[in-house]
Every structure is written in structure tokens, then in C-alpha cells.
């Protein structure tokens, strides 16, 4: 029977739970001292690691899931999983699990540092560098000195915390005036008047990466021979652990309330002003500007034409751009929604007396004039907004009057968006030191 990927991952999860059932991170101050972790807050570790080994498994699964599926698919494509026994599948699962630890170890060795989760503190034991330290001979030789105080010098490169062992023995009867060992510019050992067959030995710890200089000085006209042994024992690499706050970028899907600005053209109003001599119709008219049944109203605009000529000009603007009402374009330009500035026809008629009376405290926009404009209002609904008074003083001619009205409001809706958040999570920073 073929083992499906999801079943394979379940098997891996069960195996890891079995392997790590007793591992849940650092639970006590004693354990934190065991691992020598600086700045460790055990409570914060418990908070993150309180779910025990399952959390460890989850973190391992997160980082390995893709590689596991790829590895499994390779086996499946080759038909390997069909022939695997339960034991072989367990061994395969164990191998994949070990890849995680190996990848951490390799990163630590290559880069000198790696971050792990607090509940993975038990991995410190597995990540400790395994090494066999050998004593390195820097010198093991018989050296013939110079004469008349001319020093013979030897230089070696050493590293911090290297332990240096030295031995000197004069092989002749002539006294060697001075033997000196210098680390960088600091003298670490000095001996004068080394007599025949007199052995001296000692050791010291290198303080920093430096050059080690051995200087042998003999005065007089005759040379001497000195046996010199210089050995170094490198300090074993070890891991220091320190809790740090690591900043991660997390993408979350959240529901935001978004608003859209909606421009609604109200019913166009048309009137005819009769001449003064027309006794059947009035030559005067007045009417209010009202915005009704409009939620979240933020503004309103109007344009009034006082004759056919101006009304035709307005209609020509509409013909130039059929996709937008001229009054709406003007309002958008006033709100800086569009860059193109839009101006409407100024309507003037010497035979028509026109009065616009604003009845509310709504604020006019910068380019508002007498016969058109835009007003910003608050959320309080007040009607009427304004009142218009018109009077025809001509005795013979009537005039067409057109009123355009646009309401501006906000419509709210919920939208799912993905946003990135910076979050701080505790991490144990492991660093290799010598």
C-alpha cells in the first residue's frame, strides 16, 4: 500500500513525539545554569514552551516540512515507499529528523552563531563542537646563539586562550645572558644568566590573537647552544548561550474597515421664469436645496444655470467627457482626488435677479463662486442646506433655469488584507568561542 504524504508526515510527527516526549525546554533556573544561558527568563520560556515537546515538534515540522515532502516525493516517484517496511520507514523518518540538528550544527560551525527557540535549549548538548585537541610543537630544536649581544629571535602566530608551554636548557658552559618571551609588545617571561645544563620551564595563557616572539641573547665573543621547546595547546571551542529578542516579520490576514467616497447626482431641477407681463405665471420663484436619505454625508455641491446659453455650455462639458458629470469632476478637483482642475460655466443674466442664501455652517471650497460651489459638512444632518431666490425682471422674455445637485458620502465595507507586523520573540543565541 502506498504511503500518502499526509500519512508520512503523521508518522514523522508520532516518531518525533516519541523521541522528544521528555523534552520541553528549560523549565527551571537549575537547567538554565546547566546550559549557562545569559538573560534567561524562565517564565517567558515556559510561556512559549509550555506546550511541551509538541511545540518543539511543530517548530521542527515548520522548518522541515517542505524538505520532507520533497524527500518523500523523491522516494515515491522512484516507487521506494511501496517496498519500505515499518522499520525502514521509521529509520527514514529518523534520518529526516536528524537533518534539522545537522543543519543547525553546520550553520553554527560555518557562521559561528545560530539562533534557536528557548524550548529547544536541550539541543545545546547536541550542538557542542566535538574535537580532539592535540599539543602543537612550535619549536623543538637546538639553537646556536649569536655573539656580542646580538639577539636570535623566533616568531609564531598564536590565538587568544592558547596555552603556551616552554622549556630552555643551556647545552654549553658559556652563560646565556637573557631569554625573553614577548606576546605582542608585552613581555610574558624573562630569565637572565642561564648557566650550563640549567633547565627552565613554565607556561602561560595567551591574552589575545597576537605574535609570540622568543628572543635569546648572548654577550661575549663565543657562541652557545640552547635547547628550546615551545608548545601550544589550543583552547577547546565551546558554546556560549544568551537570550536575545529577535525581530521577525509576520504576515497576518486582518479585516479592515475601508471607506469609499461616493458621488451621487441628485434629480436635476428645471424651471421656467415667466416675464413680468405674463399674468398667468409668476416671474418669481424660490426653492430649498435639500439632501435627504443620505448616510455618512460629507459634502454637497451645486451648479445653477440662468439661461439657455449657459446650460448649453454645461452640456458641452458633459459631451467632452461622457464618463463624468462636470459638477462631480469639479468636486473631485476641489477634494484633490484628481489633479486636473475643473471649472464650471459662470452663469450671469442681467434680467434675472439671483440670490443664494446658505442656511448651514458648511464650509465652502476654495473655488466656490456665486452660481456653483462645493461645501464640506459634518456628520450632523441639517436641512435645508440653502435657499435660492430668482426673479425675472424682463417684461417680454422668459428664461430657463437648471439646477444640478451632487451629494458626497462615504460607504463603508469590510476588506480582508494581508499586513506585515514586526514582532519580537525570545531566542537563544548560540556562539562559538575559544
Protein Blocks (a to p, Z undefined) as FASTA:
>chain_A
ZZdfklmmmmmmmmmmmmmmmggbjfbfklmmmnopghiafklmmmmmmnommlmmmmmm
mmmmmmmmmmmmmmmmnommmmpcfklmmmmmmmmmmmmmmmmmmmmmmnopacddfklm
mmmmmmpccdddddddfbdcdddddeehiacdddddddehiacddddddfbfbdcfbdcd
dehjacfbdcehiaehiacddddddfbdcddddddddedjbdcddddddddddddddddd
ddddddddddddddddddddddddddddddddddfklmkbccbdcdddddehiehiabdc
ddddfbfklmmmmmmmmmmmmmbcfklmmmmmmnomafbdcdddddddfkbccddddfbf
bdcdfklcfkbccddddfbdcddfbdcddddfbfkbccdddddddddddddddddddddd
ddddddddddddZZ
